[in-house]
Amino acid sequence: MPQSPHKAAEPTSARGLIGWVLFDWATQPFYLLVVTFLFAPYFVNGFMDDPAHGQTLWAYATGTDRAPGRP
């Protein structure tokens, strides 16, 4: 079996892991704000002629991660 030219990744240090967790925790509210309160109304009122149809499409688009069989 040929060997891969890439070396195995080294484990991340605890300091690096904590830094990533804090960064992710700090940036989540920004993305939640943009997607929920800024982009959703813009999509519904700006791209669609019928706001009810736009809301339906937005609900389908944001609900696709809730596939059957997933918690």
ZIMO-V354861 format. One record per run of one state. SS is the DSSP state (H for helix, E for strand, L for the rest). FROM is the first residue (numbers start at 1). TO is the last residue. If there is no record, write none. Layout:
BEGIN
ss:SS from:FROM to:TO
ss:SS from:FROM to:TO
END
This chain:
BEGIN
ss:L from:1 to:13
ss:H from:14 to:47
ss:L from:48 to:50
ss:H from:51 to:63
ss:L from:64 to:71
END
